[in-house]
Amino acid sequence: MNPAIPKRIIVGFGVAFAILAVNALVDYRSFVTLTDATDSVQDGLQTRDLLKGIRSAVAASETGQRNYILTENKDHLESSLDLLKSAGISLNELLEAVNRDPQEVDKARQLQSLLAARVAQFEGALEPLAQKKRGAALQVLTSAEGRQILERTDEVFAQFNESQGALFERRIGELQQSARFALVTFYIATFCGLVLLGLLYYLVYRDIAERRRAEEKLRVVATHEGSCVATTRSLLHERLSHALAKAQHYDRHLAVLFVDLDRFKNINDTLGHEAGDLLLQMAAQRMADCLRGTDTMARQGGDEFVVLMDELTDAGPAAGVSQRILDTMGKPFNVDGQEVHLTASIGISVFPEDGRALLKNADIAMYCAKDKGRNNYQFYSTQFDKHSVERLSLEASLHRALDRNEFTLHYQPKVDIASGYISGMEALLRWQHPELGWIQPARFIPLAEESGLIQKIGGWVLKTACAQNRAWQKQGMRPLRVAVNLSSHQFTGDSLVQDVGMALEESGLEARHLELEITESTAMHNPEQTAGMLRRLKNMGTHISVDDFGTGYSSLAYLKRLPIDSIKVDRSFVEDLPEDLESVAITTAVINMAHVLRLRVVAEGVESAAQLRFLHGEGCDEMQGYLFSEARPAFEIPGLMRKTLRHGVGSVAQPERRRRAS
């Protein structure tokens, strides 16, 4: 190293620390201002939340008053009185939140007196009710003074909202200004310091980096003869070629393990990429600890690893190492204080039994392990290769299916249980392969999602369903709502709102005649993003439904925040009705819960009259299933509609049951 460099480093450090000290002083002042502005905004949010809660309680008390007038049930008045008293507690908190603003304090005290008058009115109505004088109670509730209290309360709420809105906007402006000032001062003050520190870093570590590169070259050369845990795919391929030649010459065995971390992408998306990288490092270290001293491991890409095991007399050690990897992966990982569970799927190919294409064959075996439920290992078999070729062929056909018009939509009616008439349709995708015939959606939909084709196919389904519904209307058929299922990939895509708008515009269909269905698991994946997307779709005028309800473990608190119109009870609960007590309890609870939230309930997979009677008795709104009709081509729907209008549901349900039985 140049002997003049140490002096420059000393001078550089002195200048750098001086700049950083000035930077610290400027930053301190900036962040104090920013903190004050942030606290002010938080106070504004707290005030708005309290005001919203008080207004909701007052509105609920008015609803309780109306319910009492309609039903003469005293419980409505008592619950309304409790709501008003709880609002009084929130009002005390509101007074504390606005105590620095005399005008806001005055409004809060007006609300306090109005609520007190409202409480007195309800208590005055309950006293004659205790003596069964309903007329006197009704007179108290409907008095002119009570109406004046409500009108004045609405006026004060309106004034409060207006003043708080203006105050909140001003606070947001102050916060934005403080944030911009803090960022500008931070960037300017630290720029020079960072440049100096970067120069110092370069001078000090230049020679160290050169020595490390030289050592790395020596280590790579050494790994061609000794044992290692490889860090590159090129090194793995070199060692594999060397091991194959050695095994063939000495008549030995070698094995390749293809290890894939199951569902790692979901974990990575949930925890973030930094935590995902840390988890990968921990998993790689655990795998390395399971290997023999002569084994080689390399990261193949993403969440995949390859292990090379040579100098084998048989395949036994490959199975043993694979089982040790599965066992160690089964133990929880601690990532940034959070417990994470991970599993692996392992494919094994062995030389000379499986030929020389060991990486390809191990990859095929790994996919077989995934097909068998993950968290296991599988040895390669020639049957796997046949399966892989069929899968690739099916994927190639899927790419051409849209261009060749091989897709079609069938429509399964939904029936209003109370009236017995068709209330809507669900569009279901069908694929008629020119050689394989009808292919079930369960077989090609996962493949479409993996290959990225689901966006294109989903867009076609959306446009076709809207165009067909509009065509039925032009034929004179009674307007119905047609439901379209959205895949998770389609729902989280960037173009969904645009695609829906384009499908409605091109077809001329009104948005209220389109229903969009998402599964409960899709809705639960990212709650905030889901709520935002559903609000955008709901604002367009579409009907929103949650499919497969009961399988995704969503909470009531979460469900009530979603702007949805209906839920569909999963067929797994319906199929055992009414014999299975657990299915009865779950279905009844779902129906009651949905009705409390003012949602309609649709039961899927109804196939027997006993199921229908049970659902009707529990107040389920709609049903669909083979009891009434299977999914039918579009040209059959107008005739089906005319038949049910003339003869009711029974005229179609009986033939359908006979068709199903045969």
ABEGO torsion letter per residue (X at the ends): XBAAAAAAAAAAAAAAAAAAAAAAAAAAAAAAAAAAAAAAAAAAAAAAAAAAAAAAAAAAAAAAAAAAAAAGBAAAAAAAAAAAAAAAAAAAAAAAAAAABAAAAAAAAAAAAAAAAAAAAAAAAAAAAAAGBAAAAAAAAABAAAAAAAAAAAAAAAAAAAAAAAAAAAAAAAAAAAAAAAAAAAAAAAAAAAAAAAAAAAAAAAAAAAAAAAAAAAAAAAAAABBBBBABAAAAAAAAAAAAAAAAAAGBBBBBBBBBBBGAAAAAAAAEAAAAAAAAAAAAAAAAAABBAABBBBBAEEABBBBBBBGBABAAAAAAAAAAAAAAAABBBBBGGBBBBBBBBBBBBBOAAAEABAAAAAAAAAAAAAAAGEGBBBBBBAAAAAAAAAAAAAAAAAAAAAAAGABBBBBBBBBBAAAGBBAEBBBBBBBBBAAAEBBBAAAAAAAAAAAGAAAAAAAAAAAAAAAAAAAAAAAGBBBBBBBBBBBAAAAABAAAAAAAAAAAAAAGBBAAABBBBBBAAAAAABAAAAAAAAAAAAAAGBBBBBBGBGAAGBBAAAAAABBBABBBBBAAAAAAOAABAAAAAAAAAAAAAAAAAGBBBBBBGBABAAAAAAAAAAGBABBBEAAABBBBBAAAAAAAAAAAAAAEAAAAAAAAAAAAAX
